[in-house]
């Protein structure tokens, strides 16, 4: 699968943008966070990295994207080994104390859903946290069949997102 294959592909779920609020029923939900440092400088460094696919690359995934940095509409193919996972950036967070983006799955992705990758600075404690919020369900017969393995892989990759930035 190539980036040229992605324009015009539909998102595979109707709840577009739901990672910004209440997660929809009928999906597996993930809400995970970890402290990754302290100070405004660490936040700025992590915020820049997350917008340049740093969580994905830090987790050991390969990323090909239509831009170097996340922007609404950016299309990308994330690869977990030989498995391509086509996505589109839905929205970007660029707030004083929070940076990140969410992408949604496109046709051809083994899962259906959305994932938010962000970093947050807490000025009260001077701490920086990496955060992942997601909802997903199998989109292919083989991802349904491999359900327990798929969930285990999601948990492993989520932990690596949080520690790889």
C-alpha positions, 0 to 999 in steps of 0.5 A, a space after each residue: 500500500 502506497 500513499 498514492 492509494 489513499 486519497 478518496 478512501 473513506 474513514 471506516 467509522 462514523 464517530 469522527 472526532 470522538 477521541 476529543 470527548 466521550 468514546 462511543 459504545 461498541 468499541 474497545 476503549 483505551 485511555 493511557 498516560 505516563 509521566 515522561 518528564 518535567 518542565 516546560 522545555 520537556 513539554 515543548 520538545 515532546 510536543 514537537 516530536 509527537 506532531 512529527 510521528 514521534 510516538 509511532 516511530 518511538 514505538 518501533 512503527 514505520 510511518 510514511 505520511 503526506 507531510 512531515 508534521 501532523 495536520 488535519 487531512 494528512 494521510 499516512 500509512 503506519 506499518 506494524 511489521 508487514 501490515 499496512 495501516 492507512 489513516 488520516 489525521 482528523 484534528 490537531 491539538 495546539 494548545 498552551 499546555 497540550 499538543 497532539 493529533 488524532 487519526 482515523 482508520 481508512 479502508 484497508 486498515 485492519 481495525 476501525 476507529 480513531 486514536 489520539 496521541 498527545 502530550 500535556 503539561 501540568 503547570 501546577 506540578 511542572 510534569 509532562 505526560 504522554 497520553 493515548 486515547 483510542 476506540 477501535 474494533 476489528 475491521 477484517 476477518 483476520 483481525 476478528 479471528 486474531 482478537 486476543 492477539 490483536 488486543 495484546 498487540 494494541 496494549 504493547 504498542 500503547 505502552 511503547 507509544 507512552 515511553 518512546 517519545 
